[in-house]
Amino acid sequence: RKLEEVTGVSCNQVRQDFFYLGISIGKQKKGYLVKKLFRELKKILSIDHDSRVIIIGAGRIGQALSNYKLFKDHNIMVTALFDIKPELVGTEIGKPGQKKPVLHADQLEAYLRENPDIKIALLTVPEEAAQEILDKLIKHGIKGVVNFAPKILKVPKETRDIQLINDCIGTSLYKIVYQLYSKK
């Protein structure tokens, strides 16, 4: 019932969803053991282990993402940012004790070779560089990319098992504007 209050989804639907996900640790009319439920949901969402991530583009969006509190809460750790701007390269981003280095984009290949467990990148670069950088990331072992550049990117046909999400902030805003004003 508390999940229903918080989410607006009926408790019957919550139970059905948990059943579909294979979660059977609750008892009808008694509820769920919260800690066990939390552990199961973390396992299902694959946030029960650490994920190391890099950010390509250390401008405002890249810096904001590198300090995003919910990443830490969900075991996602940004390890480094990459850029080409001389005023950013060689600096560190973040709060004391949580600083991440900004490395030159030319160091990307070596960094990924030294850190083979890094399989995810966030892309916050200008649109004219985005596709080329995506191709380079895939070539060097990155398996998942969230693209924030204002351009729809495509995974090369010859690659497999690459997850790409095009998440342009402007496009999301345009959708909201359309939804709000198209009904008049």
C-alpha positions in Angstrom: 0.0 0.0 0.0 2.9 2.4 0.7 4.3 1.8 -2.8 0.8 2.6 -4.1 0.8 5.9 -2.2 4.2 6.8 -3.4 3.9 5.8 -7.0 0.2 6.1 -7.8 0.3 2.5 -9.1 -2.3 0.2 -7.6 -1.1 -2.3 -5.0 -2.5 -5.1 -7.2 -0.4 -3.9 -10.1 2.7 -3.7 -7.9 2.1 -7.3 -6.8 1.6 -8.4 -10.5 4.8 -6.6 -11.5 6.8 -8.1 -8.7 5.4 -11.6 -9.7 6.4 -10.9 -13.3 9.9 -10.0 -12.1 10.2 -13.2 -10.1 10.0 -11.4 -6.7 8.0 -13.7 -4.4 9.3 -12.5 -1.0 6.0 -10.9 0.2 2.9 -12.1 1.8 -0.6 -11.0 0.7 -2.1 -8.5 3.2 1.2 -8.6 5.2 3.5 -6.8 2.8 7.2 -7.3 1.9 10.4 -7.4 3.9 11.7 -4.0 2.8 15.4 -4.8 3.0 14.9 -8.1 1.0 12.7 -6.3 -1.5 15.3 -3.6 -1.9 18.1 -6.1 -2.5 16.0 -8.0 -5.1 15.1 -4.8 -7.0 18.8 -3.7 -7.0 19.7 -7.1 -8.5 17.0 -6.9 -11.1 18.0 -3.4 -12.1 21.7 -4.4 -12.1 22.6 -1.8 -9.6 23.8 -4.3 -7.0 27.4 -3.9 -8.2 29.6 -0.9 -9.1 29.7 0.5 -12.7 32.6 2.6 -13.7 31.8 5.3 -16.3 33.7 7.9 -18.3 32.4 11.2 -19.7 33.5 12.6 -23.0 33.1 16.3 -22.9 34.0 18.2 -19.7 31.9 21.3 -20.4 28.9 22.3 -18.2 26.8 19.3 -18.9 29.7 16.9 -18.5 30.7 18.5 -15.2 27.1 18.5 -13.9 26.8 14.7 -14.8 30.1 14.0 -13.1 28.8 15.4 -9.9 25.3 13.9 -10.1 24.4 12.6 -6.6 22.1 9.8 -7.8 25.0 8.1 -9.7 26.8 7.5 -6.4 23.6 6.3 -4.7 23.2 3.7 -7.5 26.8 2.5 -7.6 27.7 4.4 -10.7 31.2 6.0 -10.4 32.5 8.5 -12.9 36.2 7.8 -13.1 37.4 10.5 -15.6 36.3 13.1 -18.1 37.9 13.7 -21.5 38.1 17.0 -23.4 40.3 18.9 -25.9 40.1 22.4 -24.4 43.4 23.4 -22.9 41.8 25.3 -20.0 40.0 22.0 -18.9 42.7 19.4 -19.6 44.8 18.7 -16.5 42.2 20.0 -14.0 40.0 18.0 -11.7 36.2 18.2 -11.4 34.2 17.6 -8.2 34.1 18.1 -4.5 37.2 17.4 -2.3 37.5 13.6 -1.9 35.4 13.0 -5.0 37.5 14.8 -7.7 37.8 13.3 -11.1 40.6 14.1 -13.6 40.0 15.8 -16.9 42.3 14.1 -19.5 42.9 15.0 -23.1 40.8 13.1 -25.6 44.1 11.8 -27.1 44.5 9.8 -23.8 41.2 8.0 -24.2 42.5 4.8 -25.9 45.3 4.3 -23.3 42.9 5.0 -20.5 40.5 2.4 -21.7 43.3 -0.1 -22.2 44.4 0.4 -18.6 40.8 0.2 -17.3 39.1 -2.6 -19.3 36.2 -2.8 -16.8 34.9 0.5 -18.1 32.2 -0.3 -20.6 30.0 2.8 -20.4 30.5 6.4 -21.6 28.4 9.5 -21.4 28.8 11.7 -24.5 28.4 15.5 -24.0 30.3 16.9 -27.0 29.3 19.2 -29.8 27.1 17.6 -32.5 29.8 17.8 -35.2 32.2 15.6 -33.2 29.6 13.1 -31.7 29.5 10.3 -34.3 33.2 10.2 -34.7 33.7 9.9 -31.0 31.0 7.3 -30.7 32.8 5.2 -33.3 36.1 5.6 -31.5 34.5 4.6 -28.2 33.1 1.4 -29.7 36.4 0.6 -31.4 38.1 0.8 -27.9 35.7 -1.5 -26.1 32.8 0.7 -24.8 29.6 -1.3 -24.9 27.1 1.4 -23.7 26.8 5.1 -24.5 24.3 7.7 -23.5 24.5 10.5 -26.0 23.6 14.0 -24.8 24.8 15.7 -28.0 22.1 17.4 -30.0 22.4 14.8 -32.8 20.9 11.4 -33.3 23.8 8.9 -33.5 23.9 5.5 -35.0 25.8 2.4 -34.1 27.8 1.0 -37.1 26.1 -2.0 -38.7 29.1 -4.3 -38.2 29.0 -3.9 -34.4 26.9 -6.0 -32.1 25.9 -5.8 -28.5 26.3 -2.0 -28.3 23.7 -0.1 -26.3 23.1 3.5 -27.4 20.6 5.9 -26.0 20.2 9.2 -27.8 19.0 11.5 -25.0 19.1 15.0 -26.3 17.9 17.5 -23.7 16.6 19.9 -26.3 14.5 17.2 -27.9 12.9 16.3 -24.6 12.1 20.0 -24.0 10.5 20.2 -27.5 8.3 17.2 -26.7 7.0 18.9 -23.5 6.4 22.2 -25.4 4.5 20.3 -28.1 2.4 18.4 -25.6 1.5 21.5 -23.6 0.6 23.7 -26.6 -0.6 21.4 -29.3 -3.9 20.7 -27.5 -5.1 24.3 -27.7 
